Amino acid sequence: MEISYLRISVTDKCNLKCFYCRPDNQEFIPHEEILRYEEIARLVKAMTKYGLRKVRITGGEPLVRPQIENLVKLIREIPEIEDIGMTTNAITLKHHAEKLKEAGLDRLNISIDSLKPELFHQITKGRLEDVLEGIRMSKKLGFDPIKVNAVIIKGLNEDEALDFVKFAIDYGVEVRFIEMMPIGQGYIKWDEEMVKPLDQVREKIEERYGRLIPSTSIGSGAARVYEIPKLGVKIGFITPISNPFCDGCSKLRLTAEGKIKLCLRTDEELSVKEVLRYGTDEDLDEFLRKVLIAKEISNLNIQKSNYAFSDCVRVMTSIGG
């Protein structure tokens, strides 16, 4: 099999404290254990032999890692990489957007779980206006598309679906609704009652705007993307709980301390740090061949055994989404 997409966590630290994501007692990875930018770029280059064409830089919050634009530059210099994205909470994006654009970043995904300032602060302990300033700055710089990710939490922000559609229209962004997942869990324990099936969110949108039309856009496979034709707006639904999307998965995740994570549903990982720091190119290539075999086996096992997301106990901020 091939691996076409790699999500790269560059830090487990974050400048927000979303209650479903980050526990109070989180112990951060020591700085010396975190992969260097040159090590990450070396891995990306080696993986292009096995089909890698798209990467996404994540955290924690990637913008808290100093000079993150230097990693973007290193990856941009790899000819085989066609697309470099970043997922950010955008709290400090207005200070970084220009450097990221100059370095060669192609796309931005921005996490916003509420458009109500008070509720946004309740969920994240952050300030919504900082995020909006980052979006406005990025639009001016020509980032397109900008995708907004909203985790829908039953009983909390489920009534904001139509507000997010209007936000997409007003700001010229795409919106991705995401079901809440019990991964790692934050300082409030996950409860199945907190999951809002997104088919209900879609029905609410269609009641207002008419039938959503499947988009011809090709993404990473996680989001099922639709369009509101008369508005030219794209809406995506990521449904890991109510409608999983594991078939044919060609995605890997690299944690900040150098573990390759095969799937969000389990803690199954392979450490690449020692190979990157002390191994030859031949050692790295041999390691990657083992990763491909492990990924294929993992896909088959997950489809057969129906692992629950709660089987993954690693904290979400150290995975990178």
N, C-alpha and C positions, 0 to 999 in steps of 0.2 A: 504494500500500500504506500501511498504518498502522504506527506503532511504538508498541507498548503498554508496553514495559518498558525501563528505562534503568538500567544499573549505573554508579555514580559512584565513581571512585577519588579519594579526597581527599588521598592521600599515597602516595609510593613507599617510605616508611620503615616498618620493622617492628621490634618488640621481641623477635622470635624469629628463628631462623636455620635454617629447615627446609632440609635438604640438597638437596631436589629443586626448590626454589623460588628461593632467593636465592644468587647467586654471591659468592665472596669479594671480587671486584674491582668490585662494583657501585658506580657513581657516582650519587649522589642528585641529584634535580632541585633547582636553586637555589630558595630560598623565593620570590623575586620572580617566578619563572616559574610557580608553582602558582596555579591559579584561586582567587579569593576566594569566600567563601560566597555573597555577593550575586550574583556572576557565575553561579555554578552554579544558584542559584534562578531567575535570569532565564532561563537556558536551559530549565530544567524547565517553567517557565510557558509559554514559547513553544512547546515541544514538545507541550503538551496539545492544541493545535489539530490535531495530527496523530495523536491517539489515545493519547498517553502517560497512563497511569493508575497505574503502579506503578514505584517506584524502589527501588534497593538501594544503600546506602552501603557502600563497601569501601575497601581500601587497596592495597598494603601492609596495615598495621594501622590502621584508622580512629581507634581510641581514642588513638593517639599524637598526633593533630592536636589542638591546644588548642581547647577550647570547642566540640567537635563537636556538642554539643546545640543550638548556635545555628543550625547548618545544618538540623537536624531541624525546628526551629521555623519557619524560613523556608519550608521545603517544606510543612510542615503547614498553612501559611496559604494555600496554593494549593488552591482548592476542588475542582478536577478530580482531584487526586491522591487515590486511594482507599487506597493501601497504601504504607507506608514500612518497609523492612526494613534490616537491617545484618548484614554478615558480619564476624565478629571472632574473634580467637584467644582472647578472654576472659581473657587474663592479668591485665588491670587492670579487668575489667568490674565487679567488686564496688564499685569507686570511682566508676563512671559510671552504673550501671544506673538509679538513682533519677532522676537528671537527664534521662536519655534517655526514661524513661517519662513524666515530666512534660512534656517537650518534644513528645511525640506519636509516638514511635517505636512501630510496631505489632509488629514481629517481629524475632527474632534467629536467625541461623544461626551456629553455633559450631563451629570446626574442632578436631577431636580425632583424631589419627591412631593413637593407642594408648591403652589403658586401663591399661597397665603403666607405673608411674612411671619406671622406669629406661629402658625403650624410648622412652617419650614424650620423655624428656630427650635420648636419643640422636638422635632424629629432629629435634627442634625446638630443643634447648638451653634449654628452659623447664621449669617446674615444674607437673605435672599438678594438684596440689592447688589452685593459684591458679585454674585453669580451673573446677574443680568448685565452688569457693566462688562464683565468678561465676554459675554456673548456679543454684545454690541461692538466691542473692540474687534473681536474675531471676524465678525461679518464685514467690518470696514476693511480688514486686511485681506479679505477674499477667501476665507475658509468656507468651503461649500462641498458637500452639505455639512451642516452641523446637526448632529442628532442629539436629542434630549431624551435621557432615560429616566423613567418614572416608575419606581416600585410601588405597586398598588397594594395598600394594606387595608383590609376590610375593617370598617368602623372608624377609619381615620381619614383617609384621603380619597376613598372610592367615589365620592361625589364630585371630584374635580376633572373627570374625563373630558367633559365638554369644554372646560376651561383650558385644558391642555391643547385641545384642537384649535381653539381660538388663539392661543399662544403661538401655535405653529404657523397660523395664518399671519398674525401680526409681526412675528419675528423672522419669518422665512426659514423655519427650521423643520426638521422631521422629528416626530415623537415616537418613542418606543415604550410601550407599557410592559412591565415585567411583573410576573407573579413572585411574591415573596418566597424565598427559599430558606429552609432550616439549616444553613451551612455555617458551622462554627458557632453561630448564635452570639448575640450581643449581650448587653446587660439586662435585657428582658427576654425571658425564655420564649422560644418560638412555640406558637400554638396553631394547630391546623385551622382553627376558627379565624385566624388572621388572613388566610388565603382567600382572595377574591378571584374566582374563575374569570379569566379575561373574555370568555365568550359573552358574559353578561355586560362587560364594559363595551364590547363591540356592538352589542344590540342597542345599548343606549346611544351610541354615536350614530348608528344607522337610523334610529328613530328621528334624529334631528336632521341628518344630512343625506339620508338615502343610502342605498346599498353601496358598500365598499367594494371596489374592484381590485382583484389581485394585481400587484405591481409586477412589471417585467424586470425590475431592478434585481441584480444578483448580489447577494451579500454573503456573510459568513455561514449562513444556514440556520442560525439560532432564531432569527426573527422571521415571522410570516408577515410580509409587508403588503399593505393595501393602499389604494389611493381614493381620495374624494375628487372625482373627475372635475366637477364644476369649480373646485377651489384650487386644484393643482397641489393638494397637500398629501403627504405620505404618512401613514400611520402603521406602526409595527406592533406585533404582539409576540412576546417571548413567554412561552407557557411550559416551563419545565415540570410543573406539578400536574396540571390538568391534561396536558397533551405533550409529552416528552418528544424530544427531537434527536434521539441518539443514533438513529440509523445512518450509517455512512459517515460518521463524525471523523473529520480529518484535522482536528484542532488539538494542540498541546498547550500547556501552560508552564511557564518557567517562573519559579518563585524567586524572591529576592536573594535567598541564600544558596541558590543553585540547585534546586530540586526540580526535575521535570515531572509535572503532575499529569497523569493520563486522563483523568476524568474528575469532574466536580463531585460525583456521587460517592467517591471513596477517597481514602487517604493513601492510595497506592502511588508511590513516587520512586524515581530513580535519581540519584545524586550525580550531577555532572561537574560539580565544582573542582574536585581533585583532578579530573581529566583536563579541564580547561587550564588549571594553574600549573600542572606538572607533566601533562601528557603530550605526546606528539600528535601531529595531524592524523596519523594512522590510528592512534589510540582513540581519538575523538570519532573517527569514522566508524570504527568497530563498535564503539558505544552507541552511536546513532542507529546502527543496524539492529542492535538489541532493543532499542527504544521502539523501533517500528514494529518488531515482532510483539513486544509487550503491549503496544497500543492496539494491535489487531486482536490479540487475545482478550484484552480488557473490553473492547467493544462487544465481542461475542459473549463474554461472561455477564456483562451488564444487561444485554438483551435477554439472556436466558434467566437470570436470577432476579431481575427487577430490584436492584439495590435502591434503598431509599436515600434521599439526599442527606438525611441525618446520620448516615454511616460516615460522613466526612466530619471530623471534629476539628480540623485545622481552622483557625480564625480566618474569616473572610478577608480581612485587611492584609493578610500575608499570602493570599492566593492570587489576587489580581483579577478576580471576576471570571 
